[in-house]
Amino acid sequence: MLFCRPPPPHAGRRDLPVSDGPDDREMTIFGHLAELRRRLVFAGLATLVGMAIAAAFLTWPVIGLLTEPAGIKLIALRPTETFVTYMKVALVTGAGLAMPVIVVQSLLFVLPALHSNERKILFLAVPSITIAFILGLAFGFFVVVPSAVRFLLGFGGDVIDPFWSVEEYLSFVSTFLFWIGVSFETPIVVFFLAKLGVITAAQLSGFRRYALIGAFVLAAIITPTPDPFNMTIVAIPIYLLYELGILLARFA
């Protein structure tokens, strides 16, 4: 008589591997587009709600805060300029209020495609980059903008009386502050790129001379005034932020 060993309990069943990588569910291009549309709808609705809150309570205080460094009475050159400027500031302020929702929706869209270690890095990077951007805004508003405004008001003041359009002034200040805020994110971005193995501290050290030149070129583009003093005020922090990025990359 032949005796057959009974099959193990798990015979005929293939265990699925446990993976900490990206979501194994496959999604077609149309599925990705539908998911993207859903996230954009949520972000857009949050922005509209934020804009409504800003238009009702925050827009005039924000305009007053941004125009304070000018020190002069701003004017409107077109019948609709004040209203259009008001709505633009309300939109930007509303987007700022809705930023947590926008960030969450962005994360929900990209997280399924990331490995577990990449997700951890991303969760650390988002608040760090946000804090760096806010610090850049503060530096630009309290240090760079007043200096630039004083220079522009004094340049040719004995020949030409300055009458600035409120729309042009706010566009100038907001663009200026935005790029300074972005430049302050440099060391944080460098650190997390080094954490992912994209770059190394040694590679960054080899580009120091180019980084110094690039800092002054970038400052010349960002700075609205042609004088070297204001350009240097912006260029030196940009280069120091690059050096800070090298230092952080050594600990990545």
C-alpha positions in Angstrom: 0.0 0.0 0.0 1.3 3.4 -0.9 1.0 6.1 1.6 0.8 9.7 0.3 1.8 12.6 2.4 -1.1 14.9 2.8 -0.6 18.2 1.1 0.2 21.1 3.4 -2.6 23.4 4.4 -1.4 26.2 2.1 -1.0 24.0 -1.0 -2.6 25.4 -4.1 -2.6 28.9 -2.6 0.0 31.4 -3.6 0.9 33.8 -0.8 1.0 37.4 -1.9 4.3 39.1 -1.1 4.2 41.8 1.4 5.5 45.0 -0.1 6.3 48.4 1.3 6.6 49.8 -2.2 4.1 51.6 -4.4 0.5 50.6 -4.5 0.3 47.4 -6.6 -3.1 48.3 -7.9 -2.8 49.2 -11.6 -4.6 52.2 -12.8 -5.1 53.2 -16.4 -4.3 56.7 -17.7 -8.0 57.6 -17.5 -8.0 56.4 -13.9 -5.1 58.7 -13.1 -6.8 61.6 -14.9 -10.0 61.0 -13.0 -8.1 60.9 -9.7 -6.3 64.1 -10.6 -9.5 65.8 -11.5 -11.0 64.8 -8.2 -8.1 66.2 -6.2 -8.1 69.4 -8.3 -11.8 69.9 -7.6 -11.3 69.5 -3.8 -8.4 72.0 -3.9 -10.3 74.4 -6.1 -13.3 74.3 -3.7 -11.1 74.9 -0.8 -9.5 77.9 -2.6 -12.9 79.4 -3.3 -14.0 79.0 0.3 -10.7 80.6 1.4 -11.2 83.4 -1.1 -14.7 84.1 0.2 -13.4 84.3 3.8 -10.5 86.5 2.7 -12.7 88.9 0.7 -15.0 89.3 3.7 -12.5 89.7 6.5 -8.8 89.8 5.5 -8.2 91.6 2.1 -8.1 95.2 3.3 -5.8 94.4 6.3 -3.5 92.4 3.9 -3.4 95.3 1.4 -2.7 97.7 4.2 0.2 95.5 5.4 1.7 95.2 1.9 1.5 98.9 1.1 2.9 100.0 4.4 6.6 100.0 3.2 5.7 102.4 0.4 5.0 105.2 2.8 3.1 107.1 0.1 -0.5 107.3 -1.0 -1.0 104.8 -3.8 -3.3 105.7 -6.7 -5.6 103.8 -9.1 -5.1 104.7 -12.8 -8.1 102.9 -14.1 -11.8 102.8 -12.9 -11.7 99.1 -12.2 -8.1 99.0 -10.8 -9.1 99.1 -7.1 -11.7 96.4 -7.5 -9.5 94.1 -9.6 -6.6 94.6 -7.2 -8.9 93.7 -4.3 -10.0 90.5 -5.9 -6.5 89.5 -6.8 -5.3 89.9 -3.2 -8.4 88.0 -2.0 -7.6 85.2 -4.4 -3.9 84.9 -3.2 -4.9 85.2 0.4 -7.6 82.6 0.0 -5.1 80.2 -1.7 -2.9 80.7 1.4 -5.7 79.8 3.7 -6.5 76.8 1.6 -2.9 75.7 1.4 -3.2 72.9 4.0 -6.1 71.3 1.9 -4.1 71.8 -1.3 -1.1 70.1 0.2 -3.1 67.2 1.5 -4.8 66.6 -1.8 -1.4 66.7 -3.6 -0.1 64.1 -1.2 -3.1 61.9 -1.6 -2.5 61.9 -5.3 1.3 61.1 -5.3 1.6 58.8 -2.2 0.4 55.6 -3.8 3.3 55.8 -6.3 6.0 56.1 -3.6 7.9 53.6 -1.5 7.7 53.7 2.3 11.0 55.5 2.8 10.1 58.0 0.1 6.8 58.7 1.9 8.5 59.3 5.2 10.9 61.8 3.5 8.0 63.5 1.9 6.1 63.9 5.2 9.2 65.5 6.7 9.9 67.7 3.7 6.4 69.3 3.4 6.4 71.1 6.8 10.1 71.9 6.5 9.8 73.6 3.1 6.7 75.5 4.3 8.6 76.9 7.3 11.5 77.9 5.1 9.2 79.6 2.6 7.6 81.6 5.5 11.0 82.6 6.8 11.9 83.8 3.3 8.7 85.9 3.1 9.5 87.5 6.5 13.1 88.3 5.4 11.9 89.8 2.2 9.2 91.9 3.8 11.1 93.2 6.8 14.6 93.6 5.3 14.7 93.7 1.5 11.4 95.4 0.5 11.8 98.5 2.7 15.4 99.0 1.4 14.3 98.5 -2.2 11.3 100.9 -1.8 13.5 103.6 -0.2 15.9 103.4 -3.1 13.1 103.6 -5.7 11.4 106.5 -4.0 14.7 108.4 -3.7 15.9 107.7 -7.2 15.2 110.8 -9.3 13.0 112.2 -6.6 14.2 115.8 -7.1 13.0 115.7 -10.7 10.0 113.3 -10.8 7.3 113.0 -8.1 6.5 109.3 -7.5 2.9 108.3 -7.9 2.6 104.6 -7.9 -0.3 102.5 -9.1 -1.7 100.2 -6.4 -1.9 97.3 -8.8 1.6 97.7 -10.1 3.0 98.1 -6.6 1.3 95.0 -5.1 2.3 92.9 -8.2 5.9 94.0 -7.7 5.9 93.3 -3.9 4.1 89.9 -4.2 6.4 88.7 -7.0 9.5 89.8 -5.1 8.4 88.1 -1.9 7.5 84.9 -3.7 10.9 84.4 -5.2 12.7 85.2 -2.0 10.5 82.7 -0.2 11.4 80.1 -2.9 15.1 80.8 -2.6 14.9 80.1 1.2 13.7 76.6 0.4 17.1 75.7 -1.2 18.8 74.1 1.9 15.7 72.0 2.7 15.4 70.8 -0.9 19.1 70.0 -1.1 18.9 68.0 2.2 16.1 65.8 1.0 17.6 65.3 -2.4 20.7 64.1 -0.6 18.6 61.9 1.6 17.2 60.3 -1.6 20.7 59.8 -3.0 20.2 62.2 -5.9 23.1 64.4 -5.0 26.0 64.4 -2.5 27.7 67.0 -0.4 30.9 66.4 -2.3 29.2 67.2 -5.6 27.7 70.4 -4.2 31.1 71.5 -2.8 32.6 71.2 -6.2 30.1 73.8 -7.6 30.8 76.5 -4.9 32.2 79.0 -7.4 29.3 78.6 -9.8 26.9 78.8 -6.9 28.4 82.2 -5.9 28.1 83.5 -9.4 24.6 82.1 -9.7 23.5 83.7 -6.4 24.4 87.2 -7.8 22.8 86.4 -11.1 19.6 85.2 -9.4 19.7 88.2 -7.1 20.0 90.5 -10.1 16.8 88.9 -11.6 14.8 89.0 -8.3 15.9 92.4 -7.1 13.7 95.1 -8.7 16.4 97.8 -8.3 19.6 98.1 -10.3 21.8 99.2 -7.4 24.5 96.8 -6.2 23.6 97.3 -2.5 20.1 95.7 -2.7 21.4 93.0 -5.1 24.0 92.1 -2.5 21.4 92.0 0.3 19.6 89.3 -1.6 22.7 87.5 -3.1 24.5 86.9 0.2 21.6 85.0 1.9 21.1 83.0 -1.2 24.7 81.8 -1.2 24.7 81.2 2.5 21.6 79.1 2.0 23.5 77.1 -0.5 26.3 76.5 2.0 23.7 75.5 4.6 22.4 73.0 2.1 25.9 71.5 1.8 26.1 71.2 5.5 22.7 69.5 5.8 23.6 67.2 2.9 26.5 65.8 5.0 24.1 64.7 7.6 21.6 63.2 5.2 
